[in-house]
Amino acid sequence: MNRVQEGPEAKSRRTRPARATIRDVAAQAGVSVSSVSRVMNGEPHISPELHARIMRAVNRLRFEPHSAAQALRSRESKTIGCMVADLSNPLYSEMINGAEEELQRAGYVLMLAATRHEEDRETAFVSAVRRRRMDGLLLFAGDNAHTDFTGALANLDLPCVAIDREVPGVPSVRADHRGGGLEITRYLIGLGHRRIALLTGRAALLPSSERLAGYRQAHAEAGLAIDPDLIRPQTQGSSIAFSDVCQLLRGPNRPTAIITLGTHMLAGVMDALASSGLRYPDDVSLVCIGDTDLARHATPGISALTWDLDQMGRVAANILLDRIRGGDDARKIRPVYLPTRFILRHSGATPRAP
């Protein structure tokens, strides 16, 4: 009987170890196939112990799910995920631009996802980051009450940096929102205002809770009680700001000053003043957080609290690059704070006598 001579490629295929499957990983870890699949897809509600056991099996077997992954820890995709709540917010845009320039200089591409403060979108993006084998993740301000997202992120095992967000075990870059809130509230109290309305984001957002703390501290220093009705948490957009301010201004004891975010909310506040027949600073003093085009070009110009947005993005990007390169210094877990600056224009005045 004649035998067919095997070529070198055929011999190589015959002697090469079989590629590990997801069932091999499950057997090695002593868990179900579905548990391995959940870990590999970055799904939440997985205990750290189970995650560690499965990842040990994955590494031991050199399991590679699908052809897209060259190695579980290769760090060779040269892509960075960037999770932001609202791409239409100009404050986010400036920070993203600064971060992107630093990352591009280092040879990385930034991939954006708008989550609209929805936890399902956040956890879905974390799964996408895992599947695409991204090298790192930038997390912009988001809801600190999102526990499912936090669990998914903890299981990601990837270098991350948060911007104006508090995530356990993740280094962060933050503006000094508490100090800024304290400064602008002190300014208005110094003008003689005793009823100061505060329109900011939900308390679960780090910048909002810090501004509120500064607002409360300024009142406490001056020995002033705070009317809880003057604190109006806002979702993104101008319609709620408009209705809230209209309600406040038409009440029997209206505010004499308003602090508001300088983006969409500022437009809603200005519309509410106009519809109520009031003007700033003659009838109501106005200060905004975030120096936007609307604040700069309004007539008169609106005093604004600001910080270096470009620098904030660049600092966050460089911390992330350092961690990707292996710089896991525990000291860098402590937040990096950037100072705020108060730009005084012509939107504040001594309140009129009743």
C-alpha positions, -999 to +999 in steps of 0.1 A: +000+000+000+013+034-010+014+060+017+009+097+010+039+117+022+028+145+047+041+179+040+056+201+068+024+222+072+002+191+077+026+178+103+025+211+121-013+211+122-013+175+134+011+182+163-002+216+173-022+216+205-059+220+200-072+255+207-090+258+240-127+262+240-151+279+264-161+244+276-124+237+285-123+270+305-156+260+323-142+226+332-109+240+343-126+265+366-153+241+378-181+264+366-208+265+340-202+276+304-227+305+310-206+318+339-175+319+316-195+337+289-208+363+314-173+370+326-159+373+291-187+397+281-181+419+311-216+414+326-224+427+361-234+408+392-204+385+392-185+380+425-148+389+425-139+353+436-158+338+406-143+363+382-107+356+395-112+318+392-124+320+357-097+344+346-070+321+361-084+293+339-085+316+309-049+325+313-038+289+321-055+276+289-046+307+268-082+309+258-090+334+231-127+341+224-131+346+187-103+357+163-104+393+174-084+387+206-047+381+201-041+378+239-062+386+269-037+411+282-019+421+250-027+459+253-021+461+215-054+475+202-042+511+206-078+522+213-091+540+244-128+540+254-143+573+264-177+572+282-195+606+284-231+613+293-239+641+268-218+649+238-238+682+232-224+696+264-196+721+254-178+715+287-174+678+279-163+687+244-133+708+255-121+681+280-125+654+253-105+674+228-076+679+253-076+642+262-077+631+225-047+652+216-026+636+243-037+601+234-031+607+196+004+619+204+010+585+221-004+566+192-039+558+206-074+563+190-103+575+212-137+558+208-166+577+222-199+565+237-228+588+248-246+571+278-272+598+286-267+590+323-284+556+316-269+527+335-278+501+308-259+521+283-229+523+306-227+486+313-232+479+276-202+501+268-181+483+294-189+450+276-180+466+242-147+477+257-139+441+268-149+426+234-128+451+214-098+446+238-094+483+243-064+494+263-080+518+287-111+537+296-119+574+304-151+578+325-167+613+325-191+625+352-218+600+358-243+588+384-225+574+415-256+554+424-251+531+394-241+499+412-245+475+383-221+497+363-196+498+392-197+460+394-191+455+356-162+480+358-146+462+387-147+429+367-132+447+336-096+446+350-085+475+328-067+508+334-093+535+340-094+571+349-125+590+360-131+627+353-154+644+378-167+610+389-160+588+420-154+552+412-139+529+439-103+520+432-100+543+401-079+574+400-097+606+392-092+642+380-117+667+394-124+704+394-126+719+428-164+722+426-169+725+463-145+755+465-161+770+435-196+767+449-183+782+482-167+812+463-197+822+442-222+818+471-200+839+493-199+865+466-237+867+464-241+867+501-216+896+502-238+916+479-266+912+504-285+883+490-303+860+514-325+840+491-302+823+466-316+796+443-293+768+432-300+749+400-275+721+395-274+684+385-287+655+405-271+649+439-258+615+426-234+634+403-201+643+420-199+679+407-234+686+419-230+672+454-197+691+458-213+724+446-241+719+470-217+713+499-199+746+490-233+764+489-243+751+523-209+760+538-212+796+527-246+799+543-233+783+575-204+807+576-228+836+573-252+822+599-280+820+573-307+793+571-313+777+537-348+774+523-348+738+508-373+750+481-344+771+466-324+740+458-336+726+425-318+694+412-320+694+374-318+668+347-300+678+315-319+704+294-336+738+297-373+729+300-372+719+337-350+748+345-375+771+329-405+757+348-386+756+381-375+792+379-409+804+367-424+788+398-398+803+421-402+838+406-439+838+408-440+827+445-446+851+474-409+851+485-389+848+453-351+844+452-330+875+446-301+856+431-298+824+410-268+801+405-272+778+375-252+756+351-240+776+322-251+753+294-287+744+285-300+754+320-288+790+316-309+794+285-340+781+304-333+805+334-329+835+311-362+826+293-379+823+327-367+857+337-379+873+305-413+856+307-418+868+343-410+904+332-377+905+352-342+914+342-308+906+355-290+921+375-317+948+383-343+923+396-323+891+400-286+885+402-273+857+380-242+835+382-235+804+360-212+774+364-192+769+332-181+798+311-200+791+278-206+813+247-240+822+261-225+835+293-198+855+275-219+870+248-251+878+267-260+914+274-249+921+300-222+894+303-229+868+330-204+861+358-192+825+355-173+799+375-148+781+352-118+758+353-092+747+327-112+721+307-085+714+282-060+708+310-084+685+328-087+662+297-049+662+292-041+654+329-066+625+328-052+611+295-016+612+308-026+594+341-043+568+320-012+564+297+010+560+327-012+532+341-013+514+307+025+515+307+025+498+341+026+528+365+004+515+392+016+537+420-011+535+447-006+572+455-022+580+421-055+567+433-059+599+452-079+625+433-061+652+414-079+685+419-078+714+394-087+749+408-117+769+397-117+806+387-145+831+391-149+855+362-168+886+374-189+903+348-221+925+352-248+901+362-247+907+399-260+936+420-272+945+455-308+932+459-336+957+457-354+966+489-388+948+490 
